Amino acid sequence: MTRRTHIIGAGIAGLSAALAVTADGDDAVVYEAAPQPGGRCRTLQPSDGFTHDNGTHVLFTANGHAINLLKTIGARSQWFEPEPKGLPLYDGRTGEMQHVGLSPWSWLFSSRRPQGLTLPDLARILRLVLTAKDCPVASIIGKRPIMDSLIEPLTVAVLNTPAAQASSQRLACALRQLLRPGAGRLLVARNGLSEDLIEPAVATLEARGASILTGQRLRTLLTSHERAIGLALTDRTVMLGPDDRVVLALPPFEVARLLPALPVPTIFEPILNVHYRLRGLAHPRFIGFTGMLAQWALIRPTHVSVTVSAADAVIDQNAAEVAVRIWRDIIPALRGLGLEVASDRQPETRVVKEKRATIRQAAEILPQPPLRPLANLALAGDWLGSLPATIESAVMAGEHAASILRHVRGTRSPVPRNRPMTTEDAA
Ligand SMILES: Cc1cc2nc3c(=O)[nH]c(=O)nc-3n(C[C@H](O)[C@H](O)[C@H](O)COP(=O)(O)OP(=O)(O)OC[C@H]3O[C@@H](n4cnc5c(N)ncnc54)[C@H](O)[C@@H]3O)c2cc1C
């Protein structure tokens, strides 16, 4: 009887788990509730042709696991560095544009240094990087100009949590990674998240014989004697073989619904994205903002995507009004990059609100379940562990789940007699 790994959730964590399982030559099936794989990394393709991602996702060359995943699926060349000369940073209060290096080493050059960065600031950033005790980022940096011009936007970009609450230790993990030579290059998908990440991952899995079944929500997990024994999905029930294993690559609220005894984080932070359909730039550009509601924008050939992270203050506001406000804010910055935009005419606009974009990564001990709560079941997802909840942590969690199940022993005890009516036994 073939040993099969059943992976629930086709987000980055689930796809990474499936890639790790199939790399070992094992059999994997992925079940996804949504009509398309990708989870929080996806491209929206409405019938009117205005195709855009849910939100702009950036990777750093420091994200070794994510970069290796891109190599595995043959998509590394589809992620490129839009701003090799330093990130253009537009200050909405002064109207000034500067270029800032993303690697702390580049701050040795005054042309790449964040505005107003002083030696005492560097000492505080160093304290943050070396911090042993977790505390809010803002409590280490204090009320200094660098807070507005660098630390707050950086914290919100990495942790999707305001610096007043955000965990210094999680941010320090990211900063330590950026310190490695060559690690601070910012990458974006050339065409979009589905084309440059999700579709190549699915194609690689299918070439290895794995199946990805969409529209299959795990409604109930059937368990017996501390083992998963069956999966009650949207239109079928799959009973597990004695050697079968399960990865729940799901957000924490779904894990808590399926296994209510497990402790999981319960507080989330939203991200709001606004996409403006216009003739952009043939070569995509990326720009950061300070002193404005939005934190960054990606200018693609057909549209401009603007991101507001830690968007609690606006997530429940009227979407059209928020989009108007952001459009007015960003016009001078877009013109600064050479884009011809009329101030009296706002382009066609789409707003995507992700209310539970990530867990809130505050300076407190977040509830964490055991990574293998049942003998043949492991958890995966960006929210597990103490790293920033990003693509990188989702990849790591998926790979880790596959590795902790690798040596799990099967059971010879028979499957219970009272099996549900619709069954599709695992091979
Ligand atoms: C707008 C936005 C911008 C972001 N920007 C960045 C960025 O710049 N850089 C970065 O690294 N990260 C970014 N992130 C975070 C990144 O998207 C996530 O960390 C990552 O996608 C999480 O992957 P995951 O597999 O852990 O979870 P998910 O993507 O949430 O995957 C879980 C999957 O499980 C499915 N599912 C749920 N319940 C069930 C069920 N019962 N049965 C079957 N399937 C189910 C869901 O539909 C989903 O596909 C951003 C997130 C958002 C929302």
The ligand as an SDF file (V2000), in Angstrom:
LIG
                    3D

 53 58  0  0  0  0  0  0  0  0999 V2000
   -1.9380   41.6640    1.0400 C   0  0  0  0  0  0  0  0  0  0  0  0
   -0.7860   40.8510    1.5740 C   0  0  0  0  0  0  0  0  0  0  0  0
    0.5130   41.2590    1.3340 C   0  0  0  0  0  0  0  0  0  0  0  0
    1.5860   40.5040    1.8060 C   0  0  0  0  0  0  0  0  0  0  0  0
    2.8570   40.8930    1.5200 N   0  0  0  0  0  0  0  0  0  0  0  0
    3.8900   40.0740    1.7840 C   0  0  0  0  0  0  0  0  0  0  0  0
    5.1970   40.3890    1.3630 C   0  0  0  0  0  0  0  0  0  0  0  0
    5.4450   41.4370    0.7830 O   0  0  0  0  0  0  0  0  0  0  0  0
    6.1910   39.4870    1.6010 N   0  0  0  0  0  0  0  0  0  0  0  0
    5.9580   38.3060    2.2520 C   0  0  0  0  0  0  0  0  0  0  0  0
    6.8980   37.5180    2.4160 O   0  0  0  0  0  0  0  0  0  0  0  0
    4.7210   38.0000    2.7120 N   0  0  0  0  0  0  0  0  0  0  0  0
    3.6840   38.8390    2.4780 C   0  0  0  0  0  0  0  0  0  0  0  0
    2.4210   38.5150    2.8990 N   0  0  0  0  0  0  0  0  0  0  0  0
    2.2330   37.3160    3.7270 C   0  0  0  0  0  0  0  0  0  0  0  0
    2.1730   36.0560    2.8600 C   0  0  0  0  0  0  0  0  0  0  0  0
    1.1820   36.1980    1.8760 O   0  0  0  0  0  0  0  0  0  0  0  0
    1.8250   34.9010    3.7870 C   0  0  0  0  0  0  0  0  0  0  0  0
    2.7800   34.8260    4.8070 O   0  0  0  0  0  0  0  0  0  0  0  0
    1.7790   33.5470    3.0690 C   0  0  0  0  0  0  0  0  0  0  0  0
    1.1180   33.6370    1.8320 O   0  0  0  0  0  0  0  0  0  0  0  0
    1.0690   32.5630    3.9930 C   0  0  0  0  0  0  0  0  0  0  0  0
    0.9720   31.2930    3.3860 O   0  0  0  0  0  0  0  0  0  0  0  0
    0.2720   30.1090    4.1660 P   0  0  0  0  0  0  0  0  0  0  0  0
    0.3210   28.9410    3.2710 O   0  0  0  0  0  0  0  0  0  0  0  0
    0.8540   30.0050    5.5240 O   0  0  0  0  0  0  0  0  0  0  0  0
   -1.2350   30.5740    4.4090 O   0  0  0  0  0  0  0  0  0  0  0  0
   -2.4250   30.8440    3.3620 P   0  0  0  0  0  0  0  0  0  0  0  0
   -1.9190   31.5580    2.1680 O   0  0  0  0  0  0  0  0  0  0  0  0
   -3.4950   31.5090    4.1500 O   0  0  0  0  0  0  0  0  0  0  0  0
   -2.8770   29.4110    2.9090 O   0  0  0  0  0  0  0  0  0  0  0  0
   -3.8650   28.6490    3.5510 C   0  0  0  0  0  0  0  0  0  0  0  0
   -4.7130   27.9890    2.4780 C   0  0  0  0  0  0  0  0  0  0  0  0
   -5.6320   27.1140    3.1230 O   0  0  0  0  0  0  0  0  0  0  0  0
   -6.8870   27.2240    2.4660 C   0  0  0  0  0  0  0  0  0  0  0  0
   -7.8980   26.7660    3.4240 N   0  0  0  0  0  0  0  0  0  0  0  0
   -8.3880   27.4150    4.5170 C   0  0  0  0  0  0  0  0  0  0  0  0
   -9.2440   26.6100    5.1740 N   0  0  0  0  0  0  0  0  0  0  0  0
   -9.2770   25.4460    4.5100 C   0  0  0  0  0  0  0  0  0  0  0  0
   -9.9630   24.2070    4.7290 C   0  0  0  0  0  0  0  0  0  0  0  0
  -10.7610   24.0140    5.7800 N   0  0  0  0  0  0  0  0  0  0  0  0
   -9.8000   23.2130    3.8150 N   0  0  0  0  0  0  0  0  0  0  0  0
   -8.9820   23.3730    2.7230 C   0  0  0  0  0  0  0  0  0  0  0  0
   -8.2960   24.5140    2.4910 N   0  0  0  0  0  0  0  0  0  0  0  0
   -8.4470   25.5370    3.3750 C   0  0  0  0  0  0  0  0  0  0  0  0
   -6.9750   28.7050    2.1340 C   0  0  0  0  0  0  0  0  0  0  0  0
   -7.9340   28.9400    1.1070 O   0  0  0  0  0  0  0  0  0  0  0  0
   -5.5460   28.9870    1.6810 C   0  0  0  0  0  0  0  0  0  0  0  0
   -5.3650   28.7580    0.3050 O   0  0  0  0  0  0  0  0  0  0  0  0
    1.3360   39.3000    2.5180 C   0  0  0  0  0  0  0  0  0  0  0  0
    0.0170   38.9060    2.7770 C   0  0  0  0  0  0  0  0  0  0  0  0
   -1.0240   39.6560    2.3110 C   0  0  0  0  0  0  0  0  0  0  0  0
   -2.4320   39.1990    2.5750 C   0  0  0  0  0  0  0  0  0  0  0  0
  1  2  1  0
  2  3  1  0
  2 52  2  0
  3  4  2  0
  4  5  1  0
  4 50  1  0
  5  6  2  0
  6  7  1  0
  6 13  1  0
  7  8  2  0
  7  9  1  0
  9 10  1  0
 10 11  2  0
 10 12  1  0
 12 13  2  0
 13 14  1  0
 14 15  1  0
 14 50  1  0
 15 16  1  0
 16 17  1  0
 16 18  1  0
 18 19  1  0
 18 20  1  0
 20 21  1  0
 20 22  1  0
 22 23  1  0
 23 24  1  0
 24 25  2  0
 24 26  1  0
 24 27  1  0
 27 28  1  0
 28 29  2  0
 28 30  1  0
 28 31  1  0
 31 32  1  0
 32 33  1  0
 33 34  1  0
 33 48  1  0
 34 35  1  0
 35 36  1  0
 35 46  1  0
 36 37  1  0
 36 45  1  0
 37 38  2  0
 38 39  1  0
 39 40  1  0
 39 45  2  0
 40 41  1  0
 40 42  2  0
 42 43  1  0
 43 44  2  0
 44 45  1  0
 46 47  1  0
 46 48  1  0
 48 49  1  0
 50 51  2  0
 51 52  1  0
 52 53  1  0
M  END
$$$$
